Amino acid sequence: IKNTYDYVIVGGGTAGLTVGDRLSESGKYSVLVIEYGYLEPEGQRPGTLYNITSAPISGLNNKTFPVVVGCVVGGSSAVNGMVFQRGTAKDYDIWKELGDGSLRDSWNWVGMLRYFKKAIQLTPPKPETAAFGLRHDAQYWGRNFSTNHTIFATFGNVISPKIYPFYEAAKKVPGINVSPDAGSGQPGLQYYQTSTNPYTGERSYSRTGHWDGLNRANYDLLTATRVNKIIFDRNRAAGVQVYPRGERDKKTVIRARKEVILAAGAIHTPQILQLSGIGPADLLRRAGIPVKVDLPGVGYNFQDHTFIPAVSFSWSTSPPIPLHLNISVVNDGLGRTSLGLSIGLPVISPSSFNRIASRYESQDPAAYLPKGTHKTIIRGYHKQQQIYAREMRAKGFSFLRATFSGDPSFVPIVIHPVSRGTVLIDPATGSDVEVEPIVDYRAASNPIDVDVAVEEVKFLRRFLTGGELSGYNATEVVPGPGYESDEALASWVRANTIPSVYHPVGTAAKMPREWGGVVGDDLLVYGVRGLSVVDASIMPTIVAATTSMTVYAIAEKVSDDLDFLTLNYLIKVRAGASS
Ligand SMILES: Cc1cc2nc3c(=O)[nH]c(=O)nc-3n(C[C@H](O)[C@H](O)[C@H](O)COP(=O)(O)OP(=O)(O)OC[C@H]3O[C@@H](n4cnc5c(N)ncnc54)[C@H](O)[C@@H]3O)c2cc1C
């Protein structure tokens, strides 16, 4: 490990190793990735996690919940559920509306699709899966099997025939289409992949795709090392202060010639920024941290998907499995391919979507944000509110995601919550990086999220007991009798919602500074030079999907942009934009 590198990347997780690989592959730059977790021995990868408990959530009856993030080389991609999805096209088009347009206007679906293709290599479905109605279109995917150094999205050929009756029934619900491909950006019914290596059947993640076996002299990984804070030369990020895990009195500095890149994830990136004096000035002063940049949005705009663990029924007669699915499938060892549903609010609730959209639209944008929220953040949230209210009336923007297990039981996910939380250091513990930040999901702080969840439960009731499935006389088990009125369902939702699907995003949002943003379209942190953020924190709004595939695409995009930006004139643009 040297004293100085061109790029120093903080966090060897999903984004960090992807960016590290890309920036080092040409040989032009030296790159160091610093990771607090260990490099687990090959073949033995017990997922190690941080030990964090959330703040009590008043919208969920004051309960606390574990905050689950990976602490290991590979970060959360090493411990995640391997469900590999991307959001709808609108998710990314909205990022353009919420951006500053400075960087080739590329933060939209078309711009991101290019990087989804670069980031992910598809293992196409086997012919036998066609019997299940699996649709797939290669135009949404990259395929380059010349290298093992990639991330794989793989279809396994095992599909439960029990899900087919749900597929047939859902197709007939007005407004539900079969997506042409799970990666097409169109909501609807879709079979989706897992992040599985098609050759080994093992997890494909940032370590296997972007570290193992690369052995480049210009690409180093320092493990079991904590970044304490960023070091500045006047207004430029010049390096980081680090210490070996468990030995905090052995602090040293590693310098960055070009840039310090934060990839510590949506929980720790805002923590490191705040500990380095970049954040809400009043918070930093209370913590005794000298203010480098008063950037109120750091740690605000926090989002995660929420879910209800079960809405379940029992059949009086199970739907029959069609004869054409009585095929014998030899398990290809590549996992199970699942069927998911992604639908907009007009489909979830044809009778209430307009009322919910109007109620949301007419809210005072500050009403459900934390007390004392800075006016720039309120302005940015107001913009998000206008966009979401518009999209609540559209079919292409999903508000519900669920997976069909084959049994009449569902885990409905509120996929576009409108509540916003915070990740802030505790002023009482000042500048101690070992003390985890206060993670306040604030789930269901905005009652609109409860309204949407109630409509989701009602949708599932209608789907199971009416329409195509009505002949099987389903009886509701959970929530069960006694939850007829919206009020009763709302209190049931508050008692049963889990605030996180482990998809934290948004805490260093890519939005204009006057809207409470932390980074611009170039992902540079406002107010300083030579410092960027490349992880899940930059998403201004959460996507209607599991999040890792989007993080890989962001990381690929920023690596391209960074390389491009080393051209002189763009260096000037970056310097100008961030001063
Ligand atoms: C249990 C779980 C299940 C999930 N399931 C799915 C799923 O099925 N599908 C899906 O697509 N997504 C899933 N996700 C979410 C997805 O994995 C994340 O959104 C994504 O991996 C985040 O990438 P990131 O680069 O932002 O952060 P991470 O991958 O978390 O990387 C951050 C890294 O920074 C390191 N770090 C933090 N602070 C410091 C410091 N001070 N010094 C040095 N290093 C530091 C961390 O140890 C970590 O390795 C899941 C996540 C979890 C935790």
The ligand as an SDF file (V2000), in Angstrom:
LIG
                    3D

 53 58  0  0  0  0  0  0  0  0999 V2000
  -29.4350   -8.2610    3.6440 C   0  0  0  0  0  0  0  0  0  0  0  0
  -29.5730   -7.5160    2.3510 C   0  0  0  0  0  0  0  0  0  0  0  0
  -30.3890   -8.0350    1.3420 C   0  0  0  0  0  0  0  0  0  0  0  0
  -30.5130   -7.3560    0.1300 C   0  0  0  0  0  0  0  0  0  0  0  0
  -31.1830   -7.9590   -0.8870 N   0  0  0  0  0  0  0  0  0  0  0  0
  -31.0570   -7.4580   -2.1340 C   0  0  0  0  0  0  0  0  0  0  0  0
  -31.4670   -8.2170   -3.2520 C   0  0  0  0  0  0  0  0  0  0  0  0
  -31.9560   -9.3480   -3.1320 O   0  0  0  0  0  0  0  0  0  0  0  0
  -31.2820   -7.6810   -4.4740 N   0  0  0  0  0  0  0  0  0  0  0  0
  -30.6920   -6.4480   -4.6620 C   0  0  0  0  0  0  0  0  0  0  0  0
  -30.5540   -6.0110   -5.8060 O   0  0  0  0  0  0  0  0  0  0  0  0
  -30.3190   -5.7070   -3.6140 N   0  0  0  0  0  0  0  0  0  0  0  0
  -30.4420   -6.1990   -2.3650 C   0  0  0  0  0  0  0  0  0  0  0  0
  -29.9470   -5.4990   -1.3080 N   0  0  0  0  0  0  0  0  0  0  0  0
  -29.4820   -4.1200   -1.5140 C   0  0  0  0  0  0  0  0  0  0  0  0
  -28.1770   -3.9870   -2.2990 C   0  0  0  0  0  0  0  0  0  0  0  0
  -27.3150   -5.0420   -1.9850 O   0  0  0  0  0  0  0  0  0  0  0  0
  -27.5830   -2.5980   -1.9980 C   0  0  0  0  0  0  0  0  0  0  0  0
  -28.4840   -1.5890   -2.4380 O   0  0  0  0  0  0  0  0  0  0  0  0
  -26.2580   -2.3460   -2.6960 C   0  0  0  0  0  0  0  0  0  0  0  0
  -25.4190   -3.4590   -2.5820 O   0  0  0  0  0  0  0  0  0  0  0  0
  -25.6050   -1.1100   -2.0790 C   0  0  0  0  0  0  0  0  0  0  0  0
  -24.3800   -0.8670   -2.6930 O   0  0  0  0  0  0  0  0  0  0  0  0
  -23.4240    0.3080   -2.1630 P   0  0  0  0  0  0  0  0  0  0  0  0
  -22.2200    0.2810   -3.0070 O   0  0  0  0  0  0  0  0  0  0  0  0
  -24.2170    1.5590   -2.0930 O   0  0  0  0  0  0  0  0  0  0  0  0
  -23.0660   -0.0670   -0.6600 O   0  0  0  0  0  0  0  0  0  0  0  0
  -22.3920   -1.3950   -0.0750 P   0  0  0  0  0  0  0  0  0  0  0  0
  -22.3610   -2.4750   -1.0670 O   0  0  0  0  0  0  0  0  0  0  0  0
  -23.0700   -1.6750    1.2190 O   0  0  0  0  0  0  0  0  0  0  0  0
  -20.8790   -0.9670    0.1900 O   0  0  0  0  0  0  0  0  0  0  0  0
  -20.4410   -0.0690    1.1710 C   0  0  0  0  0  0  0  0  0  0  0  0
  -19.1170   -0.5620    1.7030 C   0  0  0  0  0  0  0  0  0  0  0  0
  -18.4750    0.4900    2.4130 O   0  0  0  0  0  0  0  0  0  0  0  0
  -17.8220   -0.0530    3.5390 C   0  0  0  0  0  0  0  0  0  0  0  0
  -17.6320    1.0360    4.5360 N   0  0  0  0  0  0  0  0  0  0  0  0
  -18.5890    1.7480    5.1630 C   0  0  0  0  0  0  0  0  0  0  0  0
  -18.0330    2.6790    5.9750 N   0  0  0  0  0  0  0  0  0  0  0  0
  -16.6900    2.5430    5.8520 C   0  0  0  0  0  0  0  0  0  0  0  0
  -15.5810    3.2320    6.4360 C   0  0  0  0  0  0  0  0  0  0  0  0
  -15.7400    4.2600    7.2980 N   0  0  0  0  0  0  0  0  0  0  0  0
  -14.3320    2.8320    6.0960 N   0  0  0  0  0  0  0  0  0  0  0  0
  -14.1310    1.8070    5.2060 C   0  0  0  0  0  0  0  0  0  0  0  0
  -15.1760    1.1330    4.6310 N   0  0  0  0  0  0  0  0  0  0  0  0
  -16.4290    1.4970    4.9380 C   0  0  0  0  0  0  0  0  0  0  0  0
  -18.7900   -1.1330    4.0120 C   0  0  0  0  0  0  0  0  0  0  0  0
  -18.1780   -2.0700    4.8580 O   0  0  0  0  0  0  0  0  0  0  0  0
  -19.2640   -1.7110    2.6940 C   0  0  0  0  0  0  0  0  0  0  0  0
  -18.4760   -2.8000    2.2780 O   0  0  0  0  0  0  0  0  0  0  0  0
  -29.8430   -6.1100   -0.0640 C   0  0  0  0  0  0  0  0  0  0  0  0
  -29.0410   -5.5880    0.9490 C   0  0  0  0  0  0  0  0  0  0  0  0
  -28.8900   -6.2850    2.1530 C   0  0  0  0  0  0  0  0  0  0  0  0
  -27.9980   -5.7090    3.2000 C   0  0  0  0  0  0  0  0  0  0  0  0
  1  2  1  0
  2  3  1  0
  2 52  2  0
  3  4  2  0
  4  5  1  0
  4 50  1  0
  5  6  2  0
  6  7  1  0
  6 13  1  0
  7  8  2  0
  7  9  1  0
  9 10  1  0
 10 11  2  0
 10 12  1  0
 12 13  2  0
 13 14  1  0
 14 15  1  0
 14 50  1  0
 15 16  1  0
 16 17  1  0
 16 18  1  0
 18 19  1  0
 18 20  1  0
 20 21  1  0
 20 22  1  0
 22 23  1  0
 23 24  1  0
 24 25  2  0
 24 26  1  0
 24 27  1  0
 27 28  1  0
 28 29  2  0
 28 30  1  0
 28 31  1  0
 31 32  1  0
 32 33  1  0
 33 34  1  0
 33 48  1  0
 34 35  1  0
 35 36  1  0
 35 46  1  0
 36 37  1  0
 36 45  1  0
 37 38  2  0
 38 39  1  0
 39 40  1  0
 39 45  2  0
 40 41  1  0
 40 42  2  0
 42 43  1  0
 43 44  2  0
 44 45  1  0
 46 47  1  0
 46 48  1  0
 48 49  1  0
 50 51  2  0
 51 52  1  0
 52 53  1  0
M  END
$$$$
